[in-house]
Amino acid sequence: MLFKHVAEEARIKAAYTRRGIRPARFKQRGTVFNSVFDPRLRQRIAQEMLRVLKAGGAILWLDFIFNNPANPDVQGIRLKQIRYLFPNCDLKVRRITWAPPLARCIAPLSWLLCYLLARLKFLNTHCLGLICKKSLNSFS
């Protein structure tokens, strides 16, 4: 499963960091938490991401927020869960990407209709966020 791969990736990155590789200013994580069902593993992955991120650095995050009935190996993750995983961080989030199954059906018929439907936020199934680790001299 994917979560085994993610856990292994986090373990390898932790080993590199212990060897003196400097923390990063920027990390990118896309659709990782959707594939990790165990809340404790999600927490450990988030903690590791924050650990290797410099103060004032940021994580670009992308996940979908609704369960996919066609794929039982993934589950939606809500903004509330992301706030819990990244406490003491500033989050800037936007809902994007309207339901891909709908887009695949409608796009061949009308690009204009796709554009108009994409502007209806309730059809947007993914969140794109910037998770900013507060700098050491931040007073909050």
C-alpha positions in Angstrom: 0.0 0.0 0.0 1.0 3.6 -0.5 1.2 4.4 3.3 4.1 1.9 3.6 5.9 3.8 0.9 5.2 7.1 2.6 6.4 5.8 5.9 9.6 4.4 4.3 10.2 7.8 2.6 9.8 9.6 5.9 12.2 7.2 7.6 14.8 7.7 4.8 14.4 11.5 5.0 14.8 11.4 8.8 18.1 9.4 8.4 19.4 11.9 5.9 18.5 14.8 8.2 20.3 13.2 11.1 23.4 13.0 8.9 23.6 16.8 8.7 21.5 17.6 5.7 20.0 21.0 6.4 16.3 21.6 6.8 14.4 22.8 3.8 12.6 26.1 3.2 9.9 24.4 1.0 8.3 21.0 0.8 5.6 19.7 -1.5 3.1 17.0 -0.5 0.3 16.0 -2.8 -2.4 13.5 -2.0 -0.4 11.7 0.7 -2.8 12.0 3.7 -5.6 10.6 1.5 -3.8 7.3 1.4 -2.9 7.0 5.0 -5.8 5.8 7.1 -4.0 5.4 10.5 -4.3 8.7 12.4 -1.1 8.0 14.3 0.9 7.5 11.1 -0.6 10.7 9.6 0.5 12.5 12.7 4.1 11.1 12.5 4.3 12.0 8.8 3.2 15.6 9.6 5.6 15.9 12.5 8.5 14.7 10.3 7.5 17.2 7.6 7.6 20.0 10.2 10.8 18.7 11.7 12.7 18.9 8.5 11.2 22.3 7.5 13.0 25.5 8.5 11.3 28.0 10.7 9.4 30.3 8.3 9.4 27.6 5.6 6.3 26.3 3.9 4.6 23.1 2.7 2.5 23.1 -0.4 -0.3 20.7 0.3 -2.9 19.1 -2.1 -5.5 16.6 -1.1 -9.1 15.8 -1.9 -11.7 16.5 0.7 -14.4 13.9 -0.2 -14.2 10.1 -0.1 -14.0 8.4 -3.5 -16.6 5.7 -3.7 -14.8 4.1 -6.6 -11.5 3.8 -4.7 -11.7 2.3 -1.2 -7.9 2.7 -0.8 -8.2 6.5 -0.3 -10.4 8.8 1.9 -11.0 12.5 1.9 -9.2 14.6 4.4 -10.9 17.8 5.7 -9.3 21.1 6.5 -10.0 20.5 10.2 -7.8 17.4 10.1 -5.0 19.4 8.4 -5.2 22.1 11.1 -4.9 19.3 13.7 -1.9 17.7 11.9 -0.1 21.1 11.6 -0.8 23.0 14.9 0.9 26.4 15.3 1.2 26.8 11.5 -0.5 29.4 9.3 -2.7 27.8 6.7 -3.9 29.4 3.5 -6.3 27.1 1.6 -8.4 27.2 -1.5 -10.8 24.7 -2.9 -9.8 23.8 -6.4 -10.4 21.1 -9.1 -14.0 20.4 -9.6 -15.1 16.8 -9.5 -12.9 15.0 -12.1 -15.5 12.4 -13.1 -17.9 15.3 -14.0 -15.2 17.1 -15.8 -14.3 14.1 -17.9 -18.0 13.7 -19.0 -18.7 17.4 -19.7 -15.4 18.6 -21.2 -15.9 16.8 -24.6 -19.3 18.5 -24.9 -18.5 22.1 -23.8 -15.4 23.8 -22.4 -17.5 26.8 -21.5 -19.8 24.7 -19.4 -16.7 23.2 -17.7 -15.4 26.7 -16.9 -18.8 27.8 -15.5 -19.2 24.7 -13.4 -15.6 25.0 -12.1 -16.5 28.4 -10.6 -19.1 26.7 -8.4 -17.0 26.0 -5.3 -19.4 23.3 -3.9 -18.3 21.1 -6.9 -14.6 21.5 -6.0 -13.3 18.3 -4.6 -9.7 19.2 -3.8 -7.9 21.7 -1.5 -4.6 23.4 -2.3 -3.0 24.9 0.7 0.1 26.6 1.9 1.1 25.4 5.4 3.6 28.0 6.8 5.8 27.1 9.8 6.0 30.1 12.1 9.5 31.6 12.4 11.3 31.4 15.7 10.8 35.1 16.4 7.1 34.9 15.8 5.0 36.2 18.7 1.6 34.5 18.6 
